[in-house]
Amino acid sequence: MVELRGARIILRDKRLEDAEQDYIWRSDPELARLDAAYPLTMSYDRYLKIFQDQVNFPTPGSHHFATETLEGKFIGNCMYYDLDSVNLEAELGIVIGDRDHWGNAFGYDAVTTLLEYMFGEKGLKRVYLHTLEWNERAQRCFSRCGFNTVRPVRRMSHDFLLMEVLRADWLNDAKRILDARWSYREQTPAPKPTETSGTGV
């Protein structure tokens, strides 16, 4: 069991009771577009079986966290996957599914809290992600979290930007980035999700 506490969020292990809300989010066309995916069309019963298998038998080299507010409201998901134990790197993904919590740095808090764990507890040397090329708002958020743009990437018929943060750079700037969780606020009202990486939930 892993639980990570940020300034405004807690990252906790996924539970079976998360399935219904996850199903709603993954069936949402707007959220699916932001995740470079198709909305779910399968029945909830079928999805619940798949979800249950994922909770009981997690994929090696990955960890999917539920993102909760400090008050206990489930608002999204944050995860790492494709962990390479030789090169000490992994990919990060995030989605804030609850529209009432778009903006106000909930995603920023979740990403930086997970990075602290990945570079600290997991001892990784590199964390990377793919964000949709047109999602400039997400790119600004990831830049504030310490990510740098590497290059454009074309995959699954979508154009992404590959972004990364290296351990040495993170250690040099971690205090400023983590401290910002307590004061950072989006200045512009958010008609779209503040943070989504275009990766799977």
C-alpha positions in Angstrom: 0.0 0.0 0.0 1.3 3.4 -1.0 -0.1 6.8 0.0 1.6 10.0 -1.0 0.5 13.4 0.5 0.8 16.7 -1.4 -0.3 20.2 -0.5 -3.9 19.7 -1.6 -4.1 16.1 -2.8 -3.4 12.6 -1.7 -2.3 9.9 -4.1 -3.6 6.5 -2.9 -3.8 3.0 -4.3 -6.8 2.4 -6.6 -9.9 0.7 -5.0 -12.8 -1.2 -6.5 -15.1 1.6 -5.5 -13.3 3.9 -7.9 -14.6 1.8 -10.9 -17.9 3.6 -11.4 -16.4 7.1 -11.5 -13.5 5.9 -13.7 -16.0 4.4 -16.1 -17.9 7.8 -16.3 -14.7 9.7 -17.0 -13.4 7.2 -19.6 -16.8 7.3 -21.4 -16.7 11.1 -21.6 -15.8 12.2 -25.2 -14.1 15.4 -24.1 -11.9 13.7 -21.5 -11.1 10.9 -24.1 -10.0 13.5 -26.6 -7.7 15.1 -24.1 -6.3 11.6 -23.4 -5.9 10.8 -27.2 -8.3 7.9 -26.7 -11.8 6.8 -27.8 -14.6 7.0 -25.3 -15.5 3.6 -23.8 -18.4 1.8 -25.4 -18.3 -1.4 -23.4 -20.9 -2.0 -20.7 -20.1 -1.1 -17.1 -20.3 -4.7 -16.0 -17.6 -5.7 -18.5 -15.5 -2.7 -17.5 -15.9 -3.6 -13.8 -14.5 -7.0 -14.4 -11.4 -5.6 -16.2 -11.0 -3.0 -13.5 -11.2 -5.6 -10.8 -8.5 -7.7 -12.5 -6.3 -4.6 -12.8 -6.7 -3.9 -9.1 -6.0 -7.5 -8.0 -3.3 -8.2 -10.5 -1.5 -4.9 -11.3 0.8 -4.7 -14.3 4.5 -5.0 -13.3 6.5 -1.8 -13.6 3.5 0.4 -13.1 1.5 2.0 -10.3 -1.9 3.6 -10.7 -2.9 6.1 -8.0 -6.3 7.7 -7.4 -6.0 11.4 -6.8 -8.1 12.6 -3.9 -8.5 16.0 -2.3 -7.6 16.3 1.4 -11.3 16.1 2.1 -11.4 12.7 0.5 -13.1 13.5 -2.9 -11.9 11.3 -5.8 -11.0 13.7 -8.6 -8.7 11.9 -11.0 -5.8 9.5 -11.6 -2.0 9.8 -11.7 0.3 7.0 -12.5 3.7 5.8 -13.7 4.2 2.9 -16.1 6.7 1.2 -18.4 9.3 1.4 -15.5 12.7 0.4 -16.9 14.7 -1.0 -14.0 17.9 -1.0 -16.0 17.9 2.6 -17.3 15.9 3.7 -14.2 13.2 5.6 -16.0 9.4 5.5 -16.4 6.5 7.3 -18.1 4.1 9.5 -16.1 0.4 10.1 -16.9 -2.3 12.1 -15.3 -5.9 13.1 -15.7 -8.1 15.3 -13.6 -11.6 13.9 -14.4 -13.7 16.1 -12.1 -14.4 19.3 -13.9 -15.0 21.2 -10.6 -11.3 20.7 -9.9 -9.8 21.8 -13.2 -7.4 24.6 -12.5 -6.2 25.6 -9.1 -3.1 23.4 -9.4 -4.6 20.0 -8.3 -2.8 18.4 -11.3 0.4 20.3 -10.5 0.3 19.1 -7.0 -0.3 15.5 -8.1 2.5 15.5 -10.7 5.1 17.0 -8.4 4.1 14.7 -5.5 4.5 11.7 -7.7 7.8 13.0 -9.1 9.1 13.4 -5.5 8.3 9.7 -4.9 9.8 8.5 -8.2 13.1 10.3 -7.8 13.3 9.8 -4.1 11.8 6.4 -3.1 12.1 4.7 -6.5 15.5 6.2 -7.3 14.8 6.9 -11.0 17.1 8.9 -13.2 14.5 10.1 -15.7 10.7 10.6 -15.9 9.0 11.4 -19.2 5.6 11.8 -20.7 3.8 12.5 -23.9 1.4 15.4 -24.1 -0.7 16.3 -27.1 1.0 18.9 -29.3 -2.0 21.2 -29.3 -2.5 21.1 -25.5 -0.4 24.2 -24.6 -2.1 24.5 -21.2 -0.9 21.1 -20.2 2.6 21.8 -21.5 2.8 25.0 -19.4 1.8 23.0 -16.3 4.4 20.3 -17.0 7.1 22.9 -17.6 6.3 24.3 -14.1 6.6 20.8 -12.7 10.2 20.6 -14.1 9.7 18.9 -17.5 11.5 20.0 -20.6 10.4 19.4 -24.2 12.6 16.9 -26.0 11.0 16.5 -29.5 7.7 16.0 -31.4 6.5 12.4 -31.5 3.9 10.9 -33.9 2.1 7.8 -32.5 -1.4 6.3 -32.6 -2.2 8.9 -35.4 -1.7 11.8 -33.0 1.0 14.4 -32.6 2.6 14.6 -29.2 5.5 16.4 -27.5 7.9 14.2 -25.6 8.8 15.9 -22.3 11.2 14.7 -19.6 12.7 15.7 -16.3 16.1 14.3 -15.3 17.0 13.4 -11.8 19.9 15.9 -11.6 17.7 18.7 -12.8 15.0 17.7 -10.3 17.3 17.6 -7.4 18.6 21.1 -8.3 15.1 22.6 -8.4 13.0 20.3 -6.2 12.6 22.7 -3.3 11.2 25.5 -5.4 8.9 23.2 -7.4 7.6 21.4 -4.3 7.1 24.6 -2.3 5.1 26.0 -5.2 2.4 23.4 -4.5 1.3 25.5 -1.5 0.9 28.8 -3.3 0.5 28.1 -7.0 -2.8 29.1 -8.6 -4.0 29.2 -12.2 -4.6 32.9 -13.0 -6.9 32.2 -15.9 -10.3 30.4 -15.6 -10.0 26.9 -17.0 -12.5 26.0 -19.7 -10.5 22.9 -20.3 -8.5 20.5 -18.1 -5.4 22.1 -16.7 -3.3 19.0 -16.9 -3.5 15.9 -19.0 -0.6 14.1 -20.5 -2.4 12.3 -23.3 -1.6 9.0 -21.6 -3.9 6.2 -20.5 -5.8 6.2 -17.2 
